[in-house]
């Protein structure tokens, strides 16, 4: 699908985007810290699937309609920001109600099933307008035209798949590394409590940043 020159341009650019801290990275790290490697990887898989969905929507032109419409973009921004703030408030309240001595056996609000974590990964990524803007503005630059080229939709899905796989690898590794630290945190509940409060505050801050996002950014 990609020529060597295009690949040499596309892969580093995607790697830089993945490395920039954001809600998806934060949630993968947070879940790994709180629930171990499997939880961090489950969230990373959800994020990867969300990226594929964004690529599909961009291929069909739906993302262009969303970002061009002020009302649709505002609604997407409101849902995404509100959801992140909701997660932060929920985690803050659950941590506040749980003593440090019993935090290792945290309630379901803190220790969610892997299926729930996976779907949260999809949802937070889908509701992130910054991801939609990136997929719509950057990825199509690598779509080839001409008689010998595949259809734009197929190329968008291929480029999205590369973006998705690299994201799952990076965030999965981050979640796995955080999962190793989670064992130490489990033996030191007071530190785990501090991590949970810090993560909750970052979720709220990320949600606020999404709410302040402008289409021109």
C-alpha positions in Angstrom: 0.0 0.0 0.0 2.7 2.5 1.0 5.9 3.2 -0.9 9.2 3.1 1.0 9.4 6.9 1.1 5.8 7.2 2.4 6.5 4.6 5.0 9.6 6.5 6.2 7.4 9.6 6.6 4.2 8.0 8.0 5.7 5.7 10.7 7.7 8.3 12.6 4.8 10.8 12.4 2.4 8.2 13.9 5.0 7.3 16.6 5.3 10.9 17.6 1.5 11.3 17.9 1.3 8.1 20.0 4.0 9.3 22.3 2.2 12.6 23.1 0.4 12.1 26.5 -3.4 12.2 26.3 -6.5 10.6 27.8 -5.9 7.2 26.0 -2.4 6.9 27.3 -3.4 8.1 30.8 -6.2 5.5 31.0 -3.9 2.6 29.8 -1.3 3.6 32.4 -3.9 4.1 35.1 -5.6 0.7 34.6 -2.2 -1.0 34.5 -1.3 0.6 37.8 -4.6 -0.2 39.5 -5.4 -3.6 38.1 -2.3 -5.1 36.5 -0.9 -5.9 33.0 -4.1 -7.5 31.6 -6.2 -4.4 32.4 -3.7 -2.1 30.8 -3.5 -4.2 27.7 -7.3 -4.5 27.5 -7.6 -0.7 27.5 -4.9 -0.5 24.8 -6.9 -3.0 22.6 -10.0 -0.8 23.0 -8.1 2.3 21.9 -6.7 0.4 18.9 -10.2 -0.6 17.8 -11.4 3.0 18.3 -8.7 4.2 15.9 -9.9 1.7 13.3 -13.4 3.0 13.7 -12.1 6.6 13.2 -10.3 5.5 10.1 -13.5 3.8 8.7 -15.5 6.9 9.5 -12.9 9.1 7.8 -12.9 6.8 4.8 -16.7 7.2 4.4 -16.4 11.0 5.0 -18.4 11.0 8.2 -15.5 12.5 10.2 -15.4 15.4 7.7 -19.1 16.1 8.3 -18.6 16.0 12.0 -15.6 18.4 12.1 -17.2 20.7 9.5 -20.4 21.0 11.4 -20.1 23.3 14.5 -23.0 21.6 16.2 -21.8 18.1 15.6 -18.2 19.0 16.7 -19.5 20.7 19.8 -21.7 17.7 20.7 -18.7 15.3 20.2 -16.5 17.5 22.3 -19.1 17.8 25.1 -19.7 14.0 25.2 -15.9 13.2 25.2 -15.0 15.8 27.8 -18.0 15.0 30.1 -17.2 11.3 29.9 -13.5 11.9 31.0 -14.7 14.2 33.8 -17.2 11.5 34.9 -14.5 8.9 35.1 -12.3 11.2 37.1 -15.1 12.1 39.6 -16.1 8.4 39.9 -12.5 7.4 40.6 -12.0 10.2 43.1 -15.2 9.4 45.0 -14.5 5.7 45.1 -10.9 6.3 46.3 -12.1 8.8 48.9 -14.6 6.3 50.3 -12.0 3.5 50.5 -9.4 3.5 53.3 -5.8 2.9 52.5 -5.8 -0.4 54.4 -8.6 -1.9 52.2 -7.7 -0.3 48.9 -6.1 -3.4 47.6 -9.5 -5.0 47.7 -11.1 -2.1 45.9 -14.7 -1.9 44.9 -15.9 -2.5 41.3 -15.8 1.2 40.6 -12.0 0.9 40.8 -11.5 -2.7 39.7 -13.6 -3.0 36.6 -14.0 -6.2 34.6 -11.6 -6.5 31.6 -14.6 -6.3 29.2 -15.7 -3.0 30.7 -12.1 -1.6 30.5 -11.9 -2.7 26.8 -15.2 -0.9 26.0 -14.1 2.2 27.9 -11.0 2.2 25.7 -13.1 2.2 22.6 -15.5 4.9 24.0 -12.9 7.3 25.2 -11.1 7.1 21.9 -14.2 7.5 19.8 -15.3 10.5 21.8 -11.9 12.2 21.5 -12.3 14.9 18.8 -8.6 15.4 18.6 -8.2 11.8 17.3 -10.9 12.4 14.7 -9.1 15.6 13.6 -5.8 13.9 13.3 -7.1 10.9 11.3 -9.1 13.3 9.0 -6.3 15.9 8.5 -3.1 13.8 8.5 -3.8 10.2 7.4 -5.4 11.1 4.0 -2.2 12.8 3.0 -0.8 9.3 2.4 -3.7 8.0 0.3 -2.5 7.4 -3.2 -4.5 8.3 -6.3 -4.2 6.9 -9.8 -5.3 3.9 -11.9 -3.1 1.4 -10.0 -4.1 2.6 -6.5 -6.5 0.8 -4.2 -9.8 2.6 -3.3 -9.4 5.5 -0.8 -11.5 3.6 1.8 -9.2 0.5 1.6 -6.1 2.7 1.9 -7.6 4.6 4.9 -8.3 1.3 6.6 -4.7 0.1 5.9 -3.2 3.3 7.2 -5.5 3.2 10.2 -4.5 -0.4 10.9 -0.9 0.6 11.1 -1.8 3.5 13.5 -3.9 1.1 15.5 -1.3 -1.7 15.8 1.4 0.7 16.8 -0.9 2.2 19.4 -1.8 -1.1 20.9 1.9 -2.1 21.1 2.9 1.2 22.7 0.0 1.5 25.2 0.0 -2.2 25.8 3.7 -2.1 26.8 3.0 1.0 28.9 0.1 -0.8 30.7 2.2 -3.9 31.2 5.1 -1.9 32.7 2.6 -0.2 35.0 1.2 -3.6 35.9 4.6 -4.5 37.2 4.5 -1.5 39.5 1.0 -2.4 40.6 2.4 -5.3 42.6 4.5 -2.9 44.6 1.6 -0.5 45.0 -0.6 -3.3 46.3 1.9 -3.8 49.1 1.8 -0.1 49.8 -1.9 1.0 49.8 -1.2 4.5 50.8 0.9 5.1 47.7 -1.8 3.4 45.6 -4.4 5.8 47.1 -2.2 8.8 46.0 -1.9 7.4 42.5 -5.7 7.0 42.3 -6.3 10.5 43.4 -3.7 11.8 41.0 -5.2 9.8 38.1 -8.6 11.1 38.9 -7.4 14.7 38.8 -5.7 14.1 35.5 -8.9 12.6 34.0 -10.8 15.7 35.0 -8.0 18.0 33.6 -8.1 15.9 30.3 -11.8 16.3 30.1 -11.6 20.0 30.6 -8.9 20.2 27.9 -11.3 18.3 25.5 -14.1 20.7 26.3 -11.8 23.7 25.5 -10.7 22.1 22.2 -11.2 24.3 19.1 -11.6 22.9 15.6 -8.8 25.1 14.4 -6.3 23.4 16.7 
